[in-house]
Amino acid sequence: MEWLTMDRWSPYAAGAGIGVLCCLTFLFSDKAIGCTTAFARTSAMIEWLLRGKKVLARPYYKKFPPVVDWEWMLVLGILLGSFLSAKSSGQFNLRWIPEMWALAHGPSLALRLWIAFVGGLFISLGARWAGGCTSGHGISGTLQLAVSSWIATVSFFIGGIATAYLVY
């Protein structure tokens, strides 16, 4: 069980694990892995708290109702698993401003939060526009050899590399 406390896991072992997870989700749910729908469902749950059943009148939430499903639990599992992994490896620490960001853009917390918020908006809009996120297209879609997923995944990498050059 020593591998559970390692700082970094082999990308090949992690990739194989994700591949097994993909096969199991297809086998047991006949659906591909994806995360963005869980975020849409969460926004509907928040709106439900504020507006009640009126949220169900929205066409989007008729298609994606505010329920806790397996995709929602997958996102929760990713968060919990990441936390437990960081804690068990001794790598967990709370930092609002990463060192690399501070060197490039200074120590402003407000700027960091604003950029993170705007980036999150663009990522979520892009994921919904593309019909899936990096896990939906990059993992599940390419696994199925879907041309649209290969185009989306190549675009993720190009966009990520270009953004890294611009930001850092």
PyMOL commands that place a pseudoatom at each C-alpha (Angstrom):
pseudoatom trace, name=CA, resn=MET, resi=1, chain=A, elem=C, hetatm=0, pos=[0.000, 0.000, 0.000]
pseudoatom trace, name=CA, resn=GLU, resi=2, chain=A, elem=C, hetatm=0, pos=[3.071, 2.237, -0.181]
pseudoatom trace, name=CA, resn=TRP, resi=3, chain=A, elem=C, hetatm=0, pos=[1.925, 3.584, -3.564]
pseudoatom trace, name=CA, resn=LEU, resi=4, chain=A, elem=C, hetatm=0, pos=[-0.965, 5.404, -1.853]
pseudoatom trace, name=CA, resn=THR, resi=5, chain=A, elem=C, hetatm=0, pos=[1.477, 7.767, -0.147]
pseudoatom trace, name=CA, resn=MET, resi=6, chain=A, elem=C, hetatm=0, pos=[3.659, 8.553, -3.183]
pseudoatom trace, name=CA, resn=ASP, resi=7, chain=A, elem=C, hetatm=0, pos=[4.018, 12.212, -4.237]
pseudoatom trace, name=CA, resn=ARG, resi=8, chain=A, elem=C, hetatm=0, pos=[3.303, 11.321, -7.863]
pseudoatom trace, name=CA, resn=TRP, resi=9, chain=A, elem=C, hetatm=0, pos=[1.787, 8.285, -9.469]
pseudoatom trace, name=CA, resn=SER, resi=10, chain=A, elem=C, hetatm=0, pos=[2.871, 6.807, -12.753]
pseudoatom trace, name=CA, resn=PRO, resi=11, chain=A, elem=C, hetatm=0, pos=[0.856, 8.396, -15.566]
pseudoatom trace, name=CA, resn=TYR, resi=12, chain=A, elem=C, hetatm=0, pos=[0.624, 4.936, -17.131]
pseudoatom trace, name=CA, resn=ALA, resi=13, chain=A, elem=C, hetatm=0, pos=[-0.910, 3.416, -13.989]
pseudoatom trace, name=CA, resn=ALA, resi=14, chain=A, elem=C, hetatm=0, pos=[-3.295, 6.368, -13.588]
pseudoatom trace, name=CA, resn=GLY, resi=15, chain=A, elem=C, hetatm=0, pos=[-4.240, 6.154, -17.280]
pseudoatom trace, name=CA, resn=ALA, resi=16, chain=A, elem=C, hetatm=0, pos=[-4.892, 2.430, -16.995]
pseudoatom trace, name=CA, resn=GLY, resi=17, chain=A, elem=C, hetatm=0, pos=[-7.068, 3.082, -13.938]
pseudoatom trace, name=CA, resn=ILE, resi=18, chain=A, elem=C, hetatm=0, pos=[-9.076, 5.698, -15.828]
pseudoatom trace, name=CA, resn=GLY, resi=19, chain=A, elem=C, hetatm=0, pos=[-9.445, 3.259, -18.737]
pseudoatom trace, name=CA, resn=VAL, resi=20, chain=A, elem=C, hetatm=0, pos=[-10.808, 0.576, -16.393]
pseudoatom trace, name=CA, resn=LEU, resi=21, chain=A, elem=C, hetatm=0, pos=[-13.180, 3.147, -14.873]
pseudoatom trace, name=CA, resn=CYS, resi=22, chain=A, elem=C, hetatm=0, pos=[-14.414, 4.076, -18.373]
pseudoatom trace, name=CA, resn=CYS, resi=23, chain=A, elem=C, hetatm=0, pos=[-15.077, 0.439, -19.214]
pseudoatom trace, name=CA, resn=LEU, resi=24, chain=A, elem=C, hetatm=0, pos=[-16.960, -0.046, -15.946]
pseudoatom trace, name=CA, resn=THR, resi=25, chain=A, elem=C, hetatm=0, pos=[-19.142, 3.031, -16.493]
pseudoatom trace, name=CA, resn=PHE, resi=26, chain=A, elem=C, hetatm=0, pos=[-20.067, 1.836, -19.981]
pseudoatom trace, name=CA, resn=LEU, resi=27, chain=A, elem=C, hetatm=0, pos=[-20.749, -1.655, -18.636]
pseudoatom trace, name=CA, resn=PHE, resi=28, chain=A, elem=C, hetatm=0, pos=[-22.902, -0.608, -15.671]
pseudoatom trace, name=CA, resn=SER, resi=29, chain=A, elem=C, hetatm=0, pos=[-24.545, 2.625, -16.855]
pseudoatom trace, name=CA, resn=ASP, resi=30, chain=A, elem=C, hetatm=0, pos=[-24.227, 2.560, -20.648]
pseudoatom trace, name=CA, resn=LYS, resi=31, chain=A, elem=C, hetatm=0, pos=[-22.904, 6.129, -20.411]
pseudoatom trace, name=CA, resn=ALA, resi=32, chain=A, elem=C, hetatm=0, pos=[-19.545, 7.784, -20.840]
pseudoatom trace, name=CA, resn=ILE, resi=33, chain=A, elem=C, hetatm=0, pos=[-17.592, 9.529, -18.087]
pseudoatom trace, name=CA, resn=GLY, resi=34, chain=A, elem=C, hetatm=0, pos=[-18.199, 13.267, -17.932]
pseudoatom trace, name=CA, resn=CYS, resi=35, chain=A, elem=C, hetatm=0, pos=[-18.216, 16.018, -15.323]
pseudoatom trace, name=CA, resn=THR, resi=36, chain=A, elem=C, hetatm=0, pos=[-19.841, 19.150, -16.744]
pseudoatom trace, name=CA, resn=THR, resi=37, chain=A, elem=C, hetatm=0, pos=[-23.376, 17.823, -16.420]
pseudoatom trace, name=CA, resn=ALA, resi=38, chain=A, elem=C, hetatm=0, pos=[-22.758, 17.436, -12.684]
pseudoatom trace, name=CA, resn=PHE, resi=39, chain=A, elem=C, hetatm=0, pos=[-21.929, 21.137, -12.477]
pseudoatom trace, name=CA, resn=ALA, resi=40, chain=A, elem=C, hetatm=0, pos=[-25.099, 22.003, -14.401]
pseudoatom trace, name=CA, resn=ARG, resi=41, chain=A, elem=C, hetatm=0, pos=[-27.105, 19.835, -12.020]
pseudoatom trace, name=CA, resn=THR, resi=42, chain=A, elem=C, hetatm=0, pos=[-25.436, 21.537, -9.037]
pseudoatom trace, name=CA, resn=SER, resi=43, chain=A, elem=C, hetatm=0, pos=[-26.407, 24.971, -10.340]
pseudoatom trace, name=CA, resn=ALA, resi=44, chain=A, elem=C, hetatm=0, pos=[-29.983, 23.712, -10.642]
pseudoatom trace, name=CA, resn=MET, resi=45, chain=A, elem=C, hetatm=0, pos=[-29.835, 22.440, -7.050]
pseudoatom trace, name=CA, resn=ILE, resi=46, chain=A, elem=C, hetatm=0, pos=[-28.660, 25.865, -5.874]
pseudoatom trace, name=CA, resn=GLU, resi=47, chain=A, elem=C, hetatm=0, pos=[-31.422, 27.536, -7.872]
pseudoatom trace, name=CA, resn=TRP, resi=48, chain=A, elem=C, hetatm=0, pos=[-33.895, 25.040, -6.360]
pseudoatom trace, name=CA, resn=LEU, resi=49, chain=A, elem=C, hetatm=0, pos=[-32.906, 26.288, -2.896]
pseudoatom trace, name=CA, resn=LEU, resi=50, chain=A, elem=C, hetatm=0, pos=[-33.611, 29.883, -3.978]
pseudoatom trace, name=CA, resn=ARG, resi=51, chain=A, elem=C, hetatm=0, pos=[-36.660, 29.461, -6.237]
pseudoatom trace, name=CA, resn=GLY, resi=52, chain=A, elem=C, hetatm=0, pos=[-38.120, 26.066, -5.399]
pseudoatom trace, name=CA, resn=LYS, resi=53, chain=A, elem=C, hetatm=0, pos=[-39.862, 23.999, -8.067]
pseudoatom trace, name=CA, resn=LYS, resi=54, chain=A, elem=C, hetatm=0, pos=[-39.802, 26.900, -10.541]
pseudoatom trace, name=CA, resn=VAL, resi=55, chain=A, elem=C, hetatm=0, pos=[-36.376, 25.659, -11.590]
pseudoatom trace, name=CA, resn=LEU, resi=56, chain=A, elem=C, hetatm=0, pos=[-38.028, 22.642, -13.218]
pseudoatom trace, name=CA, resn=ALA, resi=57, chain=A, elem=C, hetatm=0, pos=[-39.801, 24.929, -15.691]
pseudoatom trace, name=CA, resn=ARG, resi=58, chain=A, elem=C, hetatm=0, pos=[-36.518, 25.812, -17.376]
pseudoatom trace, name=CA, resn=PRO, resi=59, chain=A, elem=C, hetatm=0, pos=[-36.014, 23.797, -20.587]
pseudoatom trace, name=CA, resn=TYR, resi=60, chain=A, elem=C, hetatm=0, pos=[-32.349, 23.141, -19.763]
pseudoatom trace, name=CA, resn=TYR, resi=61, chain=A, elem=C, hetatm=0, pos=[-33.197, 21.660, -16.372]
pseudoatom trace, name=CA, resn=LYS, resi=62, chain=A, elem=C, hetatm=0, pos=[-35.917, 19.516, -17.925]
pseudoatom trace, name=CA, resn=LYS, resi=63, chain=A, elem=C, hetatm=0, pos=[-33.110, 17.843, -19.842]
pseudoatom trace, name=CA, resn=PHE, resi=64, chain=A, elem=C, hetatm=0, pos=[-30.675, 17.894, -16.878]
pseudoatom trace, name=CA, resn=PRO, resi=65, chain=A, elem=C, hetatm=0, pos=[-32.819, 17.779, -13.711]
pseudoatom trace, name=CA, resn=PRO, resi=66, chain=A, elem=C, hetatm=0, pos=[-31.352, 18.747, -10.328]
pseudoatom trace, name=CA, resn=VAL, resi=67, chain=A, elem=C, hetatm=0, pos=[-30.590, 15.259, -9.017]
pseudoatom trace, name=CA, resn=VAL, resi=68, chain=A, elem=C, hetatm=0, pos=[-27.605, 13.601, -7.421]
pseudoatom trace, name=CA, resn=ASP, resi=69, chain=A, elem=C, hetatm=0, pos=[-26.611, 10.985, -9.984]
pseudoatom trace, name=CA, resn=TRP, resi=70, chain=A, elem=C, hetatm=0, pos=[-23.472, 8.924, -10.579]
pseudoatom trace, name=CA, resn=GLU, resi=71, chain=A, elem=C, hetatm=0, pos=[-21.751, 11.774, -12.482]
pseudoatom trace, name=CA, resn=TRP, resi=72, chain=A, elem=C, hetatm=0, pos=[-22.359, 14.081, -9.520]
pseudoatom trace, name=CA, resn=MET, resi=73, chain=A, elem=C, hetatm=0, pos=[-20.892, 11.443, -7.214]
pseudoatom trace, name=CA, resn=LEU, resi=74, chain=A, elem=C, hetatm=0, pos=[-17.920, 11.080, -9.592]
pseudoatom trace, name=CA, resn=VAL, resi=75, chain=A, elem=C, hetatm=0, pos=[-17.112, 14.782, -9.171]
pseudoatom trace, name=CA, resn=LEU, resi=76, chain=A, elem=C, hetatm=0, pos=[-17.480, 14.453, -5.399]
pseudoatom trace, name=CA, resn=GLY, resi=77, chain=A, elem=C, hetatm=0, pos=[-15.188, 11.412, -5.524]
pseudoatom trace, name=CA, resn=ILE, resi=78, chain=A, elem=C, hetatm=0, pos=[-12.589, 13.346, -7.544]
pseudoatom trace, name=CA, resn=LEU, resi=79, chain=A, elem=C, hetatm=0, pos=[-12.569, 16.123, -4.939]
pseudoatom trace, name=CA, resn=LEU, resi=80, chain=A, elem=C, hetatm=0, pos=[-12.472, 13.742, -1.987]
pseudoatom trace, name=CA, resn=GLY, resi=81, chain=A, elem=C, hetatm=0, pos=[-9.887, 11.464, -3.614]
pseudoatom trace, name=CA, resn=SER, resi=82, chain=A, elem=C, hetatm=0, pos=[-7.644, 14.406, -4.489]
pseudoatom trace, name=CA, resn=PHE, resi=83, chain=A, elem=C, hetatm=0, pos=[-7.808, 15.667, -0.918]
pseudoatom trace, name=CA, resn=LEU, resi=84, chain=A, elem=C, hetatm=0, pos=[-7.086, 12.238, 0.582]
pseudoatom trace, name=CA, resn=SER, resi=85, chain=A, elem=C, hetatm=0, pos=[-4.220, 11.656, -1.848]
pseudoatom trace, name=CA, resn=ALA, resi=86, chain=A, elem=C, hetatm=0, pos=[-2.634, 15.015, -1.035]
pseudoatom trace, name=CA, resn=LYS, resi=87, chain=A, elem=C, hetatm=0, pos=[-3.026, 14.405, 2.712]
pseudoatom trace, name=CA, resn=SER, resi=88, chain=A, elem=C, hetatm=0, pos=[-1.647, 10.847, 2.633]
pseudoatom trace, name=CA, resn=SER, resi=89, chain=A, elem=C, hetatm=0, pos=[1.377, 11.882, 0.557]
pseudoatom trace, name=CA, resn=GLY, resi=90, chain=A, elem=C, hetatm=0, pos=[2.132, 14.870, 2.790]
pseudoatom trace, name=CA, resn=GLN, resi=91, chain=A, elem=C, hetatm=0, pos=[1.683, 17.291, -0.128]
pseudoatom trace, name=CA, resn=PHE, resi=92, chain=A, elem=C, hetatm=0, pos=[-1.472, 19.030, 1.089]
pseudoatom trace, name=CA, resn=ASN, resi=93, chain=A, elem=C, hetatm=0, pos=[-1.245, 22.730, 1.840]
pseudoatom trace, name=CA, resn=LEU, resi=94, chain=A, elem=C, hetatm=0, pos=[-3.582, 25.668, 1.466]
pseudoatom trace, name=CA, resn=ARG, resi=95, chain=A, elem=C, hetatm=0, pos=[-2.329, 28.442, -0.785]
pseudoatom trace, name=CA, resn=TRP, resi=96, chain=A, elem=C, hetatm=0, pos=[-4.525, 31.093, -2.289]
pseudoatom trace, name=CA, resn=ILE, resi=97, chain=A, elem=C, hetatm=0, pos=[-1.744, 32.304, -4.556]
pseudoatom trace, name=CA, resn=PRO, resi=98, chain=A, elem=C, hetatm=0, pos=[0.603, 29.696, -6.029]
pseudoatom trace, name=CA, resn=GLU, resi=99, chain=A, elem=C, hetatm=0, pos=[4.271, 30.673, -6.176]
pseudoatom trace, name=CA, resn=MET, resi=100, chain=A, elem=C, hetatm=0, pos=[4.361, 30.529, -9.988]
pseudoatom trace, name=CA, resn=TRP, resi=101, chain=A, elem=C, hetatm=0, pos=[1.368, 32.892, -10.194]
pseudoatom trace, name=CA, resn=ALA, resi=102, chain=A, elem=C, hetatm=0, pos=[2.885, 35.319, -7.681]
pseudoatom trace, name=CA, resn=LEU, resi=103, chain=A, elem=C, hetatm=0, pos=[6.142, 35.468, -9.643]
pseudoatom trace, name=CA, resn=ALA, resi=104, chain=A, elem=C, hetatm=0, pos=[4.308, 36.222, -12.891]
pseudoatom trace, name=CA, resn=HIS, resi=105, chain=A, elem=C, hetatm=0, pos=[1.460, 38.454, -11.667]
pseudoatom trace, name=CA, resn=GLY, resi=106, chain=A, elem=C, hetatm=0, pos=[2.172, 39.555, -8.116]
pseudoatom trace, name=CA, resn=PRO, resi=107, chain=A, elem=C, hetatm=0, pos=[0.555, 38.704, -4.779]
pseudoatom trace, name=CA, resn=SER, resi=108, chain=A, elem=C, hetatm=0, pos=[-2.919, 40.219, -5.397]
pseudoatom trace, name=CA, resn=LEU, resi=109, chain=A, elem=C, hetatm=0, pos=[-5.589, 37.817, -4.125]
pseudoatom trace, name=CA, resn=ALA, resi=110, chain=A, elem=C, hetatm=0, pos=[-8.347, 39.838, -5.806]
pseudoatom trace, name=CA, resn=LEU, resi=111, chain=A, elem=C, hetatm=0, pos=[-6.638, 39.504, -9.216]
pseudoatom trace, name=CA, resn=ARG, resi=112, chain=A, elem=C, hetatm=0, pos=[-6.085, 35.783, -8.693]
pseudoatom trace, name=CA, resn=LEU, resi=113, chain=A, elem=C, hetatm=0, pos=[-9.730, 35.187, -7.757]
pseudoatom trace, name=CA, resn=TRP, resi=114, chain=A, elem=C, hetatm=0, pos=[-11.020, 37.343, -10.627]
pseudoatom trace, name=CA, resn=ILE, resi=115, chain=A, elem=C, hetatm=0, pos=[-8.890, 35.538, -13.217]
pseudoatom trace, name=CA, resn=ALA, resi=116, chain=A, elem=C, hetatm=0, pos=[-9.927, 32.154, -11.771]
pseudoatom trace, name=CA, resn=PHE, resi=117, chain=A, elem=C, hetatm=0, pos=[-13.592, 33.179, -11.950]
pseudoatom trace, name=CA, resn=VAL, resi=118, chain=A, elem=C, hetatm=0, pos=[-13.362, 34.427, -15.545]
pseudoatom trace, name=CA, resn=GLY, resi=119, chain=A, elem=C, hetatm=0, pos=[-11.356, 31.352, -16.554]
pseudoatom trace, name=CA, resn=GLY, resi=120, chain=A, elem=C, hetatm=0, pos=[-13.956, 29.101, -14.948]
pseudoatom trace, name=CA, resn=LEU, resi=121, chain=A, elem=C, hetatm=0, pos=[-16.713, 30.867, -16.884]
pseudoatom trace, name=CA, resn=PHE, resi=122, chain=A, elem=C, hetatm=0, pos=[-14.890, 30.360, -20.185]
pseudoatom trace, name=CA, resn=ILE, resi=123, chain=A, elem=C, hetatm=0, pos=[-14.135, 26.726, -19.397]
pseudoatom trace, name=CA, resn=SER, resi=124, chain=A, elem=C, hetatm=0, pos=[-17.720, 25.932, -18.426]
pseudoatom trace, name=CA, resn=LEU, resi=125, chain=A, elem=C, hetatm=0, pos=[-19.169, 27.763, -21.434]
pseudoatom trace, name=CA, resn=GLY, resi=126, chain=A, elem=C, hetatm=0, pos=[-16.711, 26.024, -23.746]
pseudoatom trace, name=CA, resn=ALA, resi=127, chain=A, elem=C, hetatm=0, pos=[-17.459, 22.633, -22.250]
pseudoatom trace, name=CA, resn=ARG, resi=128, chain=A, elem=C, hetatm=0, pos=[-21.210, 23.074, -22.646]
pseudoatom trace, name=CA, resn=TRP, resi=129, chain=A, elem=C, hetatm=0, pos=[-20.762, 24.530, -26.150]
pseudoatom trace, name=CA, resn=ALA, resi=130, chain=A, elem=C, hetatm=0, pos=[-18.536, 21.615, -27.188]
pseudoatom trace, name=CA, resn=GLY, resi=131, chain=A, elem=C, hetatm=0, pos=[-21.015, 19.115, -25.793]
pseudoatom trace, name=CA, resn=GLY, resi=132, chain=A, elem=C, hetatm=0, pos=[-18.574, 17.847, -23.175]
pseudoatom trace, name=CA, resn=CYS, resi=133, chain=A, elem=C, hetatm=0, pos=[-15.549, 18.552, -21.052]
pseudoatom trace, name=CA, resn=THR, resi=134, chain=A, elem=C, hetatm=0, pos=[-12.030, 17.176, -21.048]
pseudoatom trace, name=CA, resn=SER, resi=135, chain=A, elem=C, hetatm=0, pos=[-13.196, 14.007, -19.337]
pseudoatom trace, name=CA, resn=GLY, resi=136, chain=A, elem=C, hetatm=0, pos=[-16.186, 13.621, -21.645]
pseudoatom trace, name=CA, resn=HIS, resi=137, chain=A, elem=C, hetatm=0, pos=[-14.342, 14.261, -24.885]
pseudoatom trace, name=CA, resn=GLY, resi=138, chain=A, elem=C, hetatm=0, pos=[-10.705, 13.656, -23.948]
pseudoatom trace, name=CA, resn=ILE, resi=139, chain=A, elem=C, hetatm=0, pos=[-11.237, 10.389, -22.146]
pseudoatom trace, name=CA, resn=SER, resi=140, chain=A, elem=C, hetatm=0, pos=[-14.578, 8.875, -23.104]
pseudoatom trace, name=CA, resn=GLY, resi=141, chain=A, elem=C, hetatm=0, pos=[-14.899, 10.328, -26.601]
pseudoatom trace, name=CA, resn=THR, resi=142, chain=A, elem=C, hetatm=0, pos=[-11.392, 9.501, -27.777]
pseudoatom trace, name=CA, resn=LEU, resi=143, chain=A, elem=C, hetatm=0, pos=[-11.800, 6.044, -26.239]
pseudoatom trace, name=CA, resn=GLN, resi=144, chain=A, elem=C, hetatm=0, pos=[-14.733, 5.560, -28.622]
pseudoatom trace, name=CA, resn=LEU, resi=145, chain=A, elem=C, hetatm=0, pos=[-12.704, 7.046, -31.517]
pseudoatom trace, name=CA, resn=ALA, resi=146, chain=A, elem=C, hetatm=0, pos=[-15.213, 9.879, -32.003]
pseudoatom trace, name=CA, resn=VAL, resi=147, chain=A, elem=C, hetatm=0, pos=[-13.825, 12.395, -34.502]
pseudoatom trace, name=CA, resn=SER, resi=148, chain=A, elem=C, hetatm=0, pos=[-15.478, 15.314, -32.673]
pseudoatom trace, name=CA, resn=SER, resi=149, chain=A, elem=C, hetatm=0, pos=[-13.745, 14.253, -29.458]
pseudoatom trace, name=CA, resn=TRP, resi=150, chain=A, elem=C, hetatm=0, pos=[-10.350, 14.058, -31.126]
pseudoatom trace, name=CA, resn=ILE, resi=151, chain=A, elem=C, hetatm=0, pos=[-10.863, 17.570, -32.535]
pseudoatom trace, name=CA, resn=ALA, resi=152, chain=A, elem=C, hetatm=0, pos=[-12.003, 18.838, -29.124]
pseudoatom trace, name=CA, resn=THR, resi=153, chain=A, elem=C, hetatm=0, pos=[-9.072, 17.192, -27.320]
pseudoatom trace, name=CA, resn=VAL, resi=154, chain=A, elem=C, hetatm=0, pos=[-6.484, 18.584, -29.724]
pseudoatom trace, name=CA, resn=SER, resi=155, chain=A, elem=C, hetatm=0, pos=[-8.145, 21.987, -29.258]
pseudoatom trace, name=CA, resn=PHE, resi=156, chain=A, elem=C, hetatm=0, pos=[-7.899, 21.611, -25.447]
pseudoatom trace, name=CA, resn=PHE, resi=157, chain=A, elem=C, hetatm=0, pos=[-4.164, 21.069, -25.728]
pseudoatom trace, name=CA, resn=ILE, resi=158, chain=A, elem=C, hetatm=0, pos=[-3.622, 23.910, -28.187]
pseudoatom trace, name=CA, resn=GLY, resi=159, chain=A, elem=C, hetatm=0, pos=[-5.706, 26.265, -26.054]
pseudoatom trace, name=CA, resn=GLY, resi=160, chain=A, elem=C, hetatm=0, pos=[-3.967, 25.171, -22.860]
pseudoatom trace, name=CA, resn=ILE, resi=161, chain=A, elem=C, hetatm=0, pos=[-0.482, 25.605, -24.289]
pseudoatom trace, name=CA, resn=ALA, resi=162, chain=A, elem=C, hetatm=0, pos=[-1.350, 29.002, -25.791]
pseudoatom trace, name=CA, resn=THR, resi=163, chain=A, elem=C, hetatm=0, pos=[-2.896, 30.165, -22.519]
pseudoatom trace, name=CA, resn=ALA, resi=164, chain=A, elem=C, hetatm=0, pos=[0.132, 28.997, -20.519]
pseudoatom trace, name=CA, resn=TYR, resi=165, chain=A, elem=C, hetatm=0, pos=[2.404, 31.023, -22.817]
pseudoatom trace, name=CA, resn=LEU, resi=166, chain=A, elem=C, hetatm=0, pos=[0.182, 34.090, -22.440]
pseudoatom trace, name=CA, resn=VAL, resi=167, chain=A, elem=C, hetatm=0, pos=[-0.234, 33.838, -18.676]
pseudoatom trace, name=CA, resn=TYR, resi=168, chain=A, elem=C, hetatm=0, pos=[3.308, 32.747, -17.784]
for i in range(1, 168): cmd.bond("trace and resi %d" % i, "trace and resi %d" % (i + 1))
show_as sticks, trace
zoom trace
